[in-house]
Amino acid sequence: MSEQQRKFELYFEERIASCKQRSKLFAADERKDESNFEKIRENVYEIFKTIFSAADRDCGKDDLAKKQFFLQKAEQIPMNWRASYEKAKQNGDAAKMHIESIKLDTIREIKDMCMQIWEETI
Amino acid sequence: MTEAEAINLFKCLADKSRLQILKSLSVEDMYVERLAERLGLTASTISFHLKKLSDAGAVTAYKNQYYMMYSLNKEIFQTSILEILQQESDEAQKQAQRDAEYRQRVIDAFFEYGKLKSIPAQLKKERIVLEVIAEAFDFDRIYSEKEVNIIIADFHDDFCTIRRDMIAARLLGRNGTGYWRMQK
């Protein structure tokens, strides 16, 4: 396993653990919606962790190909989220907009982290 | 406030962040960013909660120059919980129907050919049985104890117990002149 791969996987694990922890804290503090927002973030991290595992499986030892495969998926998957956000915006549905923006913010952060990790060493 | 609106409002209030927003708005009207700053939440999280509060009728919004200001809908919070509980329920008709069905089941179980088979041990069931017996009495008429005993004896041999229980259940009244059927 390459250094970047290890870093990226560790990043996902830390984020997922952190979301779980915050979700529990919010739930204990009677903030159920915020607790659910953390679960939404956690789901996004889980989805892209799985995608990264698939990239690892499909691209073998080619780190650059892995990164490209991953970033391509990171562009494709959120398209529906963006469309859903726009639709909610048109209908003035602030609740739906917030949920979609959590997903979009999270994938933006994941992409930035991916770029950062690979830029550091390539 | 309808039952559905009350449920929506109670669900909405059962959240600490939303309660904090309402507390802030009870002090003064505020815009999203001000609430976000005050409560340490992101503006979009505040908007999310305000949307829910607005849908539940707990807050209202109005435009003030560039800002959308939010204010507490004081009218809704002046409604007492007792008033909400006393509202005619959407379920009222169904409940009345279920009560009538239960009553008929008890009558069918304890009466046979107009005779009481046994005095129910459960107070709720006994009450139904006593109400049926009370229907044999006319309103606005004074009965002697003997007349009361004869009427009750048509239903069951233990007329003394039933007579006493009917008085305790306030189905019959009694004084020195005799017994009478009480209004519900």
Interface residues (C-beta under 8 A of the other chain):
Chain A: D29 E30 R31 K32 D33 E34 F37 D93 A94 A95 M97 H98 I99 S101
Chain B: A14 D15 K16 S17 L41 S44 T45 S47 F48 H49 L50 K51 K52
